[in-house]
Amino acid sequence: MNESNIFIVIPTYNEAKTIGPIVDQLCHRGFRVVVVDDGSKDKTIVEANKFGAELIAYSKNAGKGRCIREGLEYALENNCEAAITMDGDGQHSLGDIDKFIDEYKKSGSDVILGNRLHSPKKMPFLRRCTNLCMSFIISLIITERVDDSQCGYRLVSRKGIEKMKLITAKYEIESEMIIEAKRRGLKMSSVNIDSIYEGETSQINPFLDTIRFVKFIINEYTRK
């Protein structure tokens, strides 16, 4: 597996402080890095461009889901073998990329999920409880255990990108991807990863995004 055939898709919103070093390290490893910016008001685009990212930029904020969908489509159009999605705020350890690649080579899974909840003590308590609850619900829906359904750090094979029909625009994208993978008969697995929490403020709105999650789950029962 040639690392130049693996695209790293990073949705961003106001992450000028962290995106530069992330892109720099990934590009030096030979990955193609696609930063999909969701209407940042700071210099996120400038910093990403400075260190060699391929850019997709939107003038207005429309959501993480749209950014991931666009990034995956871009990777597909540019003949990727697989794409890894990750956040641009420095919360994901770049060293864990090798875990995804090794698992992909070993298992051939089309969707490989990052699992932060194998060691959840570092995760803020409210976020941990929310993730456990949502993961339990997703596990019930797909009748398969999912330890951390809300982690944005994951690998998707070319076949996975081609097969899944993703439509959500916000944070529901993580859950939708899992349900779609199950619906399309794609193989899933997971790897344990570390997350870095340094007091940053999450862009997730606990109230609004929980409502969106509930609406998404309801809609899934009527979606063909």
C-alpha positions, 0 to 999 in steps of 0.5 A: 500500500503506497501512502501517496494513495492514501488521502487524509481528509480534514474538515476545518473551521477556525483552526489556524493555530493547529492546522499548519503543523498537522498538514506539514507532518502528514505531507512529509510522510507522503500523504495527500492532505485535503483540507476542506474548510467550512467558512473559517473566519481566521487564517486556516486556509492560509496555514493549510496552503502554506504547508502543502494541503490541497484545498476545498474552501467554502465561504459559509459554514454548512457543517462537518458532514458536508466537508467530509462528504466533499473530501471523500468525493475528492479523494475518490475522483483522484484515484485514492486507495483509501481515505482517512478522516481526522479533525484539524484541532490537534485532538487526534494523534498523528502516530495512530495513522499507522494503526489504521493502515496496519488494520486495513492491510490485515483485515481489508475492512472498508470502514475502520473506526477509531475507538477513544473509549478504550481508555476514556479517562482523558475525555471530558465527562459529558462528552464521554457519557454522550458518546457512550449513549450514542454508541449504544443506540447505533449498536442496537440499530446495526445489531453489531457492537460499536464502541465509539460511534462518534469518533471522527478519526477513521479510515474508509476504503475506496470501495466504501466511499463508492458504496455509501450514500452519505447525505447528512451535513452536520455531526450526524455524519459519523453515525450515518457512515456506520449505518450506511456501511452496515446497510451496504454490506461493508466490512467494519472494524476498529482500532484503539486510539489516543485523543489529546484534550487540552481544555479546548472548546468543542464546536459541538452544541450538546443540545442542538446536536443531540436533537439532530442525532435523534431526528437522524435516527428517526429518519433512518427508519424511513430511509430507503 
